[in-house]
Amino acid sequence: MKYLLWLLKAAIFFTLFAFALNNQHDATVYFFFGTSWRAPLVLVVLAAFAGGMVVGALGMLPGWWKHRSAAQQSPAPVVPPPAPATAPPATVSAADLPAVRQHGL
């Protein structure tokens, strides 16, 4: 399983690396008021991805703060101590189980 995960990571890396090599041409991003930015297409895509992550994280911050403050204000849950295990575990025989009907496909 460990080798399969490494193989998957390597495939993703080489796919992204090939994408970066194939998209080295300049792209122009036009902003408001006549401003523009010229950069390789890979950097434009990376900047858009990073900007989306930042906007998403900022959108989630109020909910995180609300849950954090609610968790700090609530008292710690009281956990009862475990009951002593003096009785032997119950055994179940095949006669105690309900009958199971099997259907063919």
Backbone atoms as SQL, in Angstrom:
CREATE TABLE atoms (id INTEGER PRIMARY KEY, chain TEXT, resi INTEGER, resn TEXT, atom TEXT, x REAL, y REAL, z REAL);
INSERT INTO atoms VALUES
  (1, 'A', 1, 'MET', 'N', 0.819, -1.184, 0.000),
  (2, 'A', 1, 'MET', 'CA', 0.000, 0.000, 0.000),
  (3, 'A', 1, 'MET', 'C', 0.866, 1.252, 0.000),
  (4, 'A', 2, 'LYS', 'N', 1.993, 1.176, 0.728),
  (5, 'A', 2, 'LYS', 'CA', 2.893, 2.325, 0.810),
  (6, 'A', 2, 'LYS', 'C', 3.477, 2.644, -0.562),
  (7, 'A', 3, 'TYR', 'N', 3.829, 1.614, -1.299),
  (8, 'A', 3, 'TYR', 'CA', 4.402, 1.830, -2.632),
  (9, 'A', 3, 'TYR', 'C', 3.350, 2.355, -3.618),
  (10, 'A', 4, 'LEU', 'N', 2.124, 1.910, -3.461),
  (11, 'A', 4, 'LEU', 'CA', 1.051, 2.394, -4.322),
  (12, 'A', 4, 'LEU', 'C', 0.799, 3.880, -4.083),
  (13, 'A', 5, 'LEU', 'N', 0.868, 4.314, -2.834),
  (14, 'A', 5, 'LEU', 'CA', 0.692, 5.727, -2.508),
  (15, 'A', 5, 'LEU', 'C', 1.837, 6.556, -3.085),
  (16, 'A', 6, 'TRP', 'N', 3.064, 6.056, -2.995),
  (17, 'A', 6, 'TRP', 'CA', 4.205, 6.762, -3.595),
  (18, 'A', 6, 'TRP', 'C', 4.065, 6.840, -5.111),
  (19, 'A', 7, 'LEU', 'N', 3.574, 5.784, -5.717),
  (20, 'A', 7, 'LEU', 'CA', 3.376, 5.774, -7.166),
  (21, 'A', 7, 'LEU', 'C', 2.317, 6.799, -7.568),
  (22, 'A', 8, 'LEU', 'N', 1.247, 6.904, -6.793),
  (23, 'A', 8, 'LEU', 'CA', 0.211, 7.893, -7.064),
  (24, 'A', 8, 'LEU', 'C', 0.755, 9.313, -6.924),
  (25, 'A', 9, 'LYS', 'N', 1.541, 9.556, -5.869),
  (26, 'A', 9, 'LYS', 'CA', 2.145, 10.884, -5.683),
  (27, 'A', 9, 'LYS', 'C', 3.093, 11.220, -6.834),
  (28, 'A', 10, 'ALA', 'N', 3.876, 10.262, -7.279),
  (29, 'A', 10, 'ALA', 'CA', 4.799, 10.497, -8.383),
  (30, 'A', 10, 'ALA', 'C', 4.034, 10.785, -9.670),
  (31, 'A', 11, 'ALA', 'N', 2.935, 10.072, -9.909),
  (32, 'A', 11, 'ALA', 'CA', 2.136, 10.319, -11.114),
  (33, 'A', 11, 'ALA', 'C', 1.532, 11.716, -11.093),
  (34, 'A', 12, 'ILE', 'N', 1.032, 12.139, -9.929),
  (35, 'A', 12, 'ILE', 'CA', 0.473, 13.492, -9.826),
  (36, 'A', 12, 'ILE', 'C', 1.560, 14.530, -10.036),
  (37, 'A', 13, 'PHE', 'N', 2.744, 14.333, -9.457),
  (38, 'A', 13, 'PHE', 'CA', 3.835, 15.280, -9.616),
  (39, 'A', 13, 'PHE', 'C', 4.251, 15.396, -11.072),
  (40, 'A', 14, 'PHE', 'N', 4.456, 14.273, -11.743),
  (41, 'A', 14, 'PHE', 'CA', 4.908, 14.333, -13.134),
  (42, 'A', 14, 'PHE', 'C', 3.834, 14.890, -14.064),
  (43, 'A', 15, 'THR', 'N', 2.570, 14.670, -13.748),
  (44, 'A', 15, 'THR', 'CA', 1.497, 15.265, -14.536),
  (45, 'A', 15, 'THR', 'C', 1.506, 16.780, -14.395),
  (46, 'A', 16, 'LEU', 'N', 1.649, 17.271, -13.165),
  (47, 'A', 16, 'LEU', 'CA', 1.709, 18.719, -12.955),
  (48, 'A', 16, 'LEU', 'C', 2.985, 19.312, -13.536),
  (49, 'A', 17, 'PHE', 'N', 4.085, 18.586, -13.469),
  (50, 'A', 17, 'PHE', 'CA', 5.339, 19.060, -14.045),
  (51, 'A', 17, 'PHE', 'C', 5.229, 19.161, -15.563),
  (52, 'A', 18, 'ALA', 'N', 4.606, 18.172, -16.197),
  (53, 'A', 18, 'ALA', 'CA', 4.402, 18.231, -17.648),
  (54, 'A', 18, 'ALA', 'C', 3.463, 19.371, -18.013),
  (55, 'A', 19, 'PHE', 'N', 2.447, 19.632, -17.190),
  (56, 'A', 19, 'PHE', 'CA', 1.554, 20.768, -17.422),
  (57, 'A', 19, 'PHE', 'C', 2.338, 22.073, -17.370),
  (58, 'A', 20, 'ALA', 'N', 3.229, 22.183, -16.398),
  (59, 'A', 20, 'ALA', 'CA', 4.025, 23.406, -16.277),
  (60, 'A', 20, 'ALA', 'C', 4.970, 23.577, -17.465),
  (61, 'A', 21, 'LEU', 'N', 5.557, 22.501, -17.946),
  (62, 'A', 21, 'LEU', 'CA', 6.464, 22.599, -19.088),
  (63, 'A', 21, 'LEU', 'C', 5.726, 22.946, -20.377),
  (64, 'A', 22, 'ASN', 'N', 4.495, 22.475, -20.522),
  (65, 'A', 22, 'ASN', 'CA', 3.740, 22.735, -21.742),
  (66, 'A', 22, 'ASN', 'C', 3.069, 24.098, -21.758),
  (67, 'A', 23, 'ASN', 'N', 3.031, 24.801, -20.627),
  (68, 'A', 23, 'ASN', 'CA', 2.337, 26.083, -20.552),
  (69, 'A', 23, 'ASN', 'C', 3.274, 27.189, -20.082),
  (70, 'A', 24, 'GLN', 'N', 4.386, 27.361, -20.793),
  (71, 'A', 24, 'GLN', 'CA', 5.343, 28.389, -20.436),
  (72, 'A', 24, 'GLN', 'C', 5.112, 29.689, -21.199),
  (73, 'A', 25, 'HIS', 'N', 4.145, 29.735, -22.073),
  (74, 'A', 25, 'HIS', 'CA', 3.887, 30.947, -22.843),
  (75, 'A', 25, 'HIS', 'C', 3.311, 32.022, -21.935),
  (76, 'A', 26, 'ASP', 'N', 3.579, 33.269, -22.301),
  (77, 'A', 26, 'ASP', 'CA', 3.069, 34.374, -21.504),
  (78, 'A', 26, 'ASP', 'C', 1.565, 34.516, -21.661),
  (79, 'A', 27, 'ALA', 'N', 0.946, 34.830, -20.560),
  (80, 'A', 27, 'ALA', 'CA', -0.492, 35.118, -20.548),
  (81, 'A', 27, 'ALA', 'C', -0.658, 36.510, -19.952),
  (82, 'A', 28, 'THR', 'N', -1.621, 37.227, -20.446),
  (83, 'A', 28, 'THR', 'CA', -1.887, 38.571, -19.947),
  (84, 'A', 28, 'THR', 'C', -3.217, 38.562, -19.216),
  (85, 'A', 29, 'VAL', 'N', -3.175, 39.018, -17.977),
  (86, 'A', 29, 'VAL', 'CA', -4.384, 39.128, -17.162),
  (87, 'A', 29, 'VAL', 'C', -4.702, 40.616, -17.062),
  (88, 'A', 30, 'TYR', 'N', -5.899, 40.989, -17.499),
  (89, 'A', 30, 'TYR', 'CA', -6.313, 42.382, -17.485),
  (90, 'A', 30, 'TYR', 'C', -7.164, 42.653, -16.254),
  (91, 'A', 31, 'PHE', 'N', -6.754, 43.679, -15.501),
  (92, 'A', 31, 'PHE', 'CA', -7.492, 44.106, -14.328),
  (93, 'A', 31, 'PHE', 'C', -8.289, 45.357, -14.654),
  (94, 'A', 32, 'PHE', 'N', -8.853, 45.976, -13.643),
  (95, 'A', 32, 'PHE', 'CA', -9.610, 47.210, -13.838),
  (96, 'A', 32, 'PHE', 'C', -8.678, 48.393, -14.078),
  (97, 'A', 33, 'PHE', 'N', -9.220, 49.435, -14.634),
  (98, 'A', 33, 'PHE', 'CA', -8.537, 50.704, -14.865),
  (99, 'A', 33, 'PHE', 'C', -7.310, 50.564, -15.761),
  (100, 'A', 34, 'GLY', 'N', -7.354, 49.654, -16.691),
  (101, 'A', 34, 'GLY', 'CA', -6.299, 49.514, -17.682),
  (102, 'A', 34, 'GLY', 'C', -5.021, 48.860, -17.204),
  (103, 'A', 35, 'THR', 'N', -5.012, 48.283, -16.027),
  (104, 'A', 35, 'THR', 'CA', -3.801, 47.601, -15.557),
  (105, 'A', 35, 'THR', 'C', -3.826, 46.151, -16.038),
  (106, 'A', 36, 'SER', 'N', -2.639, 45.604, -16.231),
  (107, 'A', 36, 'SER', 'CA', -2.521, 44.216, -16.688),
  (108, 'A', 36, 'SER', 'C', -1.293, 43.584, -16.060),
  (109, 'A', 37, 'TRP', 'N', -1.265, 42.262, -16.131),
  (110, 'A', 37, 'TRP', 'CA', -0.147, 41.491, -15.579),
  (111, 'A', 37, 'TRP', 'C', 0.226, 40.434, -16.596),
  (112, 'A', 38, 'ARG', 'N', 1.489, 40.427, -17.013),
  (113, 'A', 38, 'ARG', 'CA', 2.001, 39.419, -17.937),
  (114, 'A', 38, 'ARG', 'C', 2.873, 38.446, -17.168),
  (115, 'A', 39, 'ALA', 'N', 2.559, 37.173, -17.300),
  (116, 'A', 39, 'ALA', 'CA', 3.313, 36.125, -16.602),
  (117, 'A', 39, 'ALA', 'C', 3.091, 34.818, -17.339),
  (118, 'A', 40, 'PRO', 'N', 3.952, 33.830, -17.105),
  (119, 'A', 40, 'PRO', 'CA', 3.701, 32.505, -17.690),
  (120, 'A', 40, 'PRO', 'C', 2.354, 31.957, -17.213),
  (121, 'A', 41, 'LEU', 'N', 1.719, 31.210, -18.078),
  (122, 'A', 41, 'LEU', 'CA', 0.385, 30.692, -17.780),
  (123, 'A', 41, 'LEU', 'C', 0.372, 29.855, -16.510),
  (124, 'A', 42, 'VAL', 'N', 1.440, 29.135, -16.237),
  (125, 'A', 42, 'VAL', 'CA', 1.513, 28.307, -15.034),
  (126, 'A', 42, 'VAL', 'C', 1.415, 29.180, -13.789),
  (127, 'A', 43, 'LEU', 'N', 2.089, 30.328, -13.794),
  (128, 'A', 43, 'LEU', 'CA', 2.011, 31.211, -12.636),
  (129, 'A', 43, 'LEU', 'C', 0.624, 31.825, -12.487),
  (130, 'A', 44, 'VAL', 'N', -0.020, 32.113, -13.597),
  (131, 'A', 44, 'VAL', 'CA', -1.380, 32.650, -13.537),
  (132, 'A', 44, 'VAL', 'C', -2.328, 31.613, -12.927),
  (133, 'A', 45, 'VAL', 'N', -2.214, 30.367, -13.351),
  (134, 'A', 45, 'VAL', 'CA', -3.071, 29.302, -12.800),
  (135, 'A', 45, 'VAL', 'C', -2.759, 29.084, -11.327),
  (136, 'A', 46, 'LEU', 'N', -1.473, 29.080, -10.971),
  (137, 'A', 46, 'LEU', 'CA', -1.084, 28.896, -9.572),
  (138, 'A', 46, 'LEU', 'C', -1.591, 30.046, -8.714),
  (139, 'A', 47, 'ALA', 'N', -1.504, 31.277, -9.203),
  (140, 'A', 47, 'ALA', 'CA', -1.994, 32.431, -8.448),
  (141, 'A', 47, 'ALA', 'C', -3.511, 32.362, -8.272),
  (142, 'A', 48, 'ALA', 'N', -4.224, 31.923, -9.304),
  (143, 'A', 48, 'ALA', 'CA', -5.678, 31.802, -9.196),
  (144, 'A', 48, 'ALA', 'C', -6.053, 30.724, -8.181),
  (145, 'A', 49, 'PHE', 'N', -5.325, 29.617, -8.177),
  (146, 'A', 49, 'PHE', 'CA', -5.584, 28.547, -7.217),
  (147, 'A', 49, 'PHE', 'C', -5.313, 29.016, -5.791),
  (148, 'A', 50, 'ALA', 'N', -4.167, 29.695, -5.586),
  (149, 'A', 50, 'ALA', 'CA', -3.819, 30.183, -4.254),
  (150, 'A', 50, 'ALA', 'C', -4.817, 31.235, -3.795),
  (151, 'A', 51, 'GLY', 'N', -5.237, 32.104, -4.688),
  (152, 'A', 51, 'GLY', 'CA', -6.232, 33.111, -4.333),
  (153, 'A', 51, 'GLY', 'C', -7.561, 32.477, -3.946),
  (154, 'A', 52, 'GLY', 'N', -7.958, 31.433, -4.646),
  (155, 'A', 52, 'GLY', 'CA', -9.189, 30.725, -4.299),
  (156, 'A', 52, 'GLY', 'C', -9.102, 30.057, -2.942),
  (157, 'A', 53, 'MET', 'N', -7.926, 29.519, -2.612),
  (158, 'A', 53, 'MET', 'CA', -7.755, 28.903, -1.299),
  (159, 'A', 53, 'MET', 'C', -7.836, 29.947, -0.190),
  (160, 'A', 54, 'VAL', 'N', -7.240, 31.122, -0.428),
  (161, 'A', 54, 'VAL', 'CA', -7.274, 32.182, 0.574),
  (162, 'A', 54, 'VAL', 'C', -8.701, 32.678, 0.776),
  (163, 'A', 55, 'VAL', 'N', -9.424, 32.902, -0.314),
  (164, 'A', 55, 'VAL', 'CA', -10.813, 33.361, -0.198),
  (165, 'A', 55, 'VAL', 'C', -11.667, 32.307, 0.507),
  (166, 'A', 56, 'GLY', 'N', -11.464, 31.043, 0.211),
  (167, 'A', 56, 'GLY', 'CA', -12.218, 29.982, 0.877),
  (168, 'A', 56, 'GLY', 'C', -11.919, 29.907, 2.361),
  (169, 'A', 57, 'ALA', 'N', -10.647, 30.033, 2.727),
  (170, 'A', 57, 'ALA', 'CA', -10.280, 29.999, 4.146),
  (171, 'A', 57, 'ALA', 'C', -10.844, 31.208, 4.880),
  (172, 'A', 58, 'LEU', 'N', -10.795, 32.377, 4.257),
  (173, 'A', 58, 'LEU', 'CA', -11.358, 33.574, 4.887),
  (174, 'A', 58, 'LEU', 'C', -12.868, 33.461, 5.044),
  (175, 'A', 59, 'GLY', 'N', -13.515, 32.806, 4.114),
  (176, 'A', 59, 'GLY', 'CA', -14.950, 32.599, 4.229),
  (177, 'A', 59, 'GLY', 'C', -15.327, 31.652, 5.347),
  (178, 'A', 60, 'MET', 'N', -14.415, 30.761, 5.716),
  (179, 'A', 60, 'MET', 'CA', -14.692, 29.798, 6.777),
  (180, 'A', 60, 'MET', 'C', -14.310, 30.316, 8.163),
  (181, 'A', 61, 'LEU', 'N', -13.537, 31.407, 8.244),
  (182, 'A', 61, 'LEU', 'CA', -13.067, 31.902, 9.531),
  (183, 'A', 61, 'LEU', 'C', -14.186, 32.250, 10.513),
  (184, 'A', 62, 'PRO', 'N', -15.253, 32.954, 10.116),
  (185, 'A', 62, 'PRO', 'CA', -16.298, 33.257, 11.114),
  (186, 'A', 62, 'PRO', 'C', -16.910, 32.003, 11.745),
  (187, 'A', 63, 'GLY', 'N', -17.110, 30.975, 10.962),
  (188, 'A', 63, 'GLY', 'CA', -17.643, 29.730, 11.520),
  (189, 'A', 63, 'GLY', 'C', -16.667, 29.067, 12.473),
  (190, 'A', 64, 'TRP', 'N', -15.389, 29.088, 12.129),
  (191, 'A', 64, 'TRP', 'CA', -14.375, 28.514, 13.023),
  (192, 'A', 64, 'TRP', 'C', -14.353, 29.262, 14.344),
  (193, 'A', 65, 'TRP', 'N', -14.377, 30.606, 14.276),
  (194, 'A', 65, 'TRP', 'CA', -14.343, 31.398, 15.508),
  (195, 'A', 65, 'TRP', 'C', -15.585, 31.149, 16.360),
  (196, 'A', 66, 'LYS', 'N', -16.752, 31.019, 15.724),
  (197, 'A', 66, 'LYS', 'CA', -17.985, 30.778, 16.465),
  (198, 'A', 66, 'LYS', 'C', -17.920, 29.434, 17.182),
  (199, 'A', 67, 'HIS', 'N', -17.463, 28.394, 16.495),
  (200, 'A', 67, 'HIS', 'CA', -17.379, 27.075, 17.114),
  (201, 'A', 67, 'HIS', 'C', -16.301, 27.036, 18.195),
  (202, 'A', 68, 'ARG', 'N', -15.216, 27.751, 17.961),
  (203, 'A', 68, 'ARG', 'CA', -14.142, 27.773, 18.963),
  (204, 'A', 68, 'ARG', 'C', -14.608, 28.461, 20.242),
  (205, 'A', 69, 'SER', 'N', -15.288, 29.610, 20.102),
  (206, 'A', 69, 'SER', 'CA', -15.765, 30.308, 21.299),
  (207, 'A', 69, 'SER', 'C', -16.844, 29.488, 22.002),
  (208, 'A', 70, 'ALA', 'N', -17.690, 28.803, 21.254),
  (209, 'A', 70, 'ALA', 'CA', -18.709, 27.957, 21.882),
  (210, 'A', 70, 'ALA', 'C', -18.064, 26.793, 22.628),
  (211, 'A', 71, 'ALA', 'N', -16.997, 26.246, 22.086),
  (212, 'A', 71, 'ALA', 'CA', -16.311, 25.135, 22.755),
  (213, 'A', 71, 'ALA', 'C', -15.599, 25.604, 24.012),
  (214, 'A', 72, 'GLN', 'N', -15.089, 26.832, 24.005),
  (215, 'A', 72, 'GLN', 'CA', -14.398, 27.343, 25.192),
  (216, 'A', 72, 'GLN', 'C', -15.379, 27.706, 26.293),
  (217, 'A', 73, 'GLN', 'N', -16.608, 28.100, 25.937),
  (218, 'A', 73, 'GLN', 'CA', -17.580, 28.511, 26.946),
  (219, 'A', 73, 'GLN', 'C', -18.316, 27.323, 27.562),
  (220, 'A', 74, 'SER', 'N', -18.403, 26.223, 26.844),
  (221, 'A', 74, 'SER', 'CA', -19.130, 25.068, 27.376),
  (222, 'A', 74, 'SER', 'C', -18.249, 24.338, 28.384),
  (223, 'A', 75, 'PRO', 'N', -18.875, 23.811, 29.459),
  (224, 'A', 75, 'PRO', 'CA', -18.080, 23.074, 30.447),
  (225, 'A', 75, 'PRO', 'C', -17.580, 21.761, 29.848),
  (226, 'A', 76, 'ALA', 'N', -16.527, 21.260, 30.437),
  (227, 'A', 76, 'ALA', 'CA', -15.963, 19.991, 29.974),
  (228, 'A', 76, 'ALA', 'C', -16.959, 18.871, 30.259),
  (229, 'A', 77, 'PRO', 'N', -17.120, 17.932, 29.332),
  (230, 'A', 77, 'PRO', 'CA', -18.074, 16.841, 29.576),
  (231, 'A', 77, 'PRO', 'C', -17.588, 15.930, 30.708),
  (232, 'A', 78, 'VAL', 'N', -18.538, 15.482, 31.507),
  (233, 'A', 78, 'VAL', 'CA', -18.227, 14.584, 32.608),
  (234, 'A', 78, 'VAL', 'C', -18.344, 13.160, 32.103),
  (235, 'A', 79, 'VAL', 'N', -17.252, 12.438, 32.199),
  (236, 'A', 79, 'VAL', 'CA', -17.223, 11.055, 31.733),
  (237, 'A', 79, 'VAL', 'C', -17.319, 10.147, 32.952),
  (238, 'A', 80, 'PRO', 'N', -18.338, 9.287, 33.017),
  (239, 'A', 80, 'PRO', 'CA', -18.450, 8.392, 34.177),
  (240, 'A', 80, 'PRO', 'C', -17.328, 7.360, 34.145),
  (241, 'A', 81, 'PRO', 'N', -16.914, 6.919, 35.316),
  (242, 'A', 81, 'PRO', 'CA', -15.856, 5.897, 35.335),
  (243, 'A', 81, 'PRO', 'C', -16.380, 4.587, 34.765),
  (244, 'A', 82, 'PRO', 'N', -15.508, 3.798, 34.183),
  (245, 'A', 82, 'PRO', 'CA', -15.965, 2.519, 33.605),
  (246, 'A', 82, 'PRO', 'C', -16.420, 1.568, 34.708),
  (247, 'A', 83, 'ALA', 'N', -17.453, 0.795, 34.382),
  (248, 'A', 83, 'ALA', 'CA', -17.983, -0.190, 35.329),
  (249, 'A', 83, 'ALA', 'C', -17.010, -1.359, 35.433),
  (250, 'A', 84, 'PRO', 'N', -16.862, -1.900, 36.625),
  (251, 'A', 84, 'PRO', 'CA', -15.945, -3.047, 36.765),
  (252, 'A', 84, 'PRO', 'C', -16.483, -4.256, 36.002),
  (253, 'A', 85, 'ALA', 'N', -15.598, -4.939, 35.338),
  (254, 'A', 85, 'ALA', 'CA', -15.981, -6.098, 34.521),
  (255, 'A', 85, 'ALA', 'C', -15.848, -7.353, 35.359),
  (256, 'A', 86, 'THR', 'N', -16.847, -7.594, 36.219),
  (257, 'A', 86, 'THR', 'CA', -16.797, -8.787, 37.063),
  (258, 'A', 86, 'THR', 'C', -17.542, -9.955, 36.447),
  (259, 'A', 87, 'ALA', 'N', -18.558, -9.657, 35.617),
  (260, 'A', 87, 'ALA', 'CA', -19.333, -10.730, 34.998),
  (261, 'A', 87, 'ALA', 'C', -18.609, -11.223, 33.751),
  (262, 'A', 88, 'PRO', 'N', -18.645, -12.535, 33.512),
  (263, 'A', 88, 'PRO', 'CA', -18.002, -13.043, 32.291),
  (264, 'A', 88, 'PRO', 'C', -18.784, -12.579, 31.061),
  (265, 'A', 89, 'PRO', 'N', -18.111, -12.443, 29.937),
  (266, 'A', 89, 'PRO', 'CA', -18.817, -12.005, 28.727),
  (267, 'A', 89, 'PRO', 'C', -19.844, -13.042, 28.288),
  (268, 'A', 90, 'ALA', 'N', -20.968, -12.545, 27.815),
  (269, 'A', 90, 'ALA', 'CA', -22.045, -13.437, 27.383),
  (270, 'A', 90, 'ALA', 'C', -21.663, -14.107, 26.070),
  (271, 'A', 91, 'THR', 'N', -22.000, -15.373, 25.953),
  (272, 'A', 91, 'THR', 'CA', -21.739, -16.089, 24.715),
  (273, 'A', 91, 'THR', 'C', -23.045, -16.283, 23.973),
  (274, 'A', 92, 'VAL', 'N', -22.979, -16.230, 22.669),
  (275, 'A', 92, 'VAL', 'CA', -24.158, -16.389, 21.827),
  (276, 'A', 92, 'VAL', 'C', -23.985, -17.670, 21.027),
  (277, 'A', 93, 'SER', 'N', -24.992, -18.515, 21.097),
  (278, 'A', 93, 'SER', 'CA', -24.932, -19.750, 20.328),
  (279, 'A', 93, 'SER', 'C', -25.686, -19.563, 19.019),
  (280, 'A', 94, 'ALA', 'N', -25.519, -20.478, 18.098),
  (281, 'A', 94, 'ALA', 'CA', -26.188, -20.405, 16.804),
  (282, 'A', 94, 'ALA', 'C', -27.696, -20.537, 16.947),
  (283, 'A', 95, 'ALA', 'N', -28.164, -21.201, 18.006),
  (284, 'A', 95, 'ALA', 'CA', -29.598, -21.373, 18.215),
  (285, 'A', 95, 'ALA', 'C', -30.262, -20.055, 18.622),
  (286, 'A', 96, 'ASP', 'N', -29.498, -19.129, 19.222),
  (287, 'A', 96, 'ASP', 'CA', -30.046, -17.841, 19.661),
  (288, 'A', 96, 'ASP', 'C', -30.219, -16.866, 18.509),
  (289, 'A', 97, 'LEU', 'N', -29.526, -17.066, 17.388),
  (290, 'A', 97, 'LEU', 'CA', -29.577, -16.132, 16.268),
  (291, 'A', 97, 'LEU', 'C', -30.833, -16.371, 15.438),
  (292, 'A', 98, 'PRO', 'N', -31.397, -15.306, 14.857),
  (293, 'A', 98, 'PRO', 'CA', -32.574, -15.501, 14.011),
  (294, 'A', 98, 'PRO', 'C', -32.180, -16.210, 12.707),
  (295, 'A', 99, 'ALA', 'N', -33.164, -16.875, 12.140),
  (296, 'A', 99, 'ALA', 'CA', -32.919, -17.598, 10.894),
  (297, 'A', 99, 'ALA', 'C', -32.730, -16.590, 9.764),
  (298, 'A', 100, 'VAL', 'N', -31.756, -16.837, 8.913),
  (299, 'A', 100, 'VAL', 'CA', -31.465, -15.955, 7.801),
  (300, 'A', 100, 'VAL', 'C', -31.828, -16.669, 6.517),
  (301, 'A', 101, 'ARG', 'N', -32.665, -16.035, 5.726),
  (302, 'A', 101, 'ARG', 'CA', -33.041, -16.630, 4.445),
  (303, 'A', 101, 'ARG', 'C', -32.127, -16.062, 3.372),
  (304, 'A', 102, 'GLN', 'N', -31.556, -16.945, 2.597),
  (305, 'A', 102, 'GLN', 'CA', -30.665, -16.508, 1.531),
  (306, 'A', 102, 'GLN', 'C', -31.401, -16.574, 0.215),
  (307, 'A', 103, 'HIS', 'N', -31.249, -15.533, -0.556),
  (308, 'A', 103, 'HIS', 'CA', -31.899, -15.470, -1.869),
  (309, 'A', 103, 'HIS', 'C', -30.834, -15.552, -2.948),
  (310, 'A', 104, 'GLY', 'N', -31.142, -16.260, -3.982),
  (311, 'A', 104, 'GLY', 'CA', -30.225, -16.340, -5.115),
  (312, 'A', 104, 'GLY', 'C', -30.378, -15.127, -6.014),
  (313, 'A', 105, 'LEU', 'N', -29.419, -14.902, -6.850),
  (314, 'A', 105, 'LEU', 'CA', -29.512, -13.769, -7.768),
  (315, 'A', 105, 'LEU', 'C', -30.381, -14.131, -8.879);
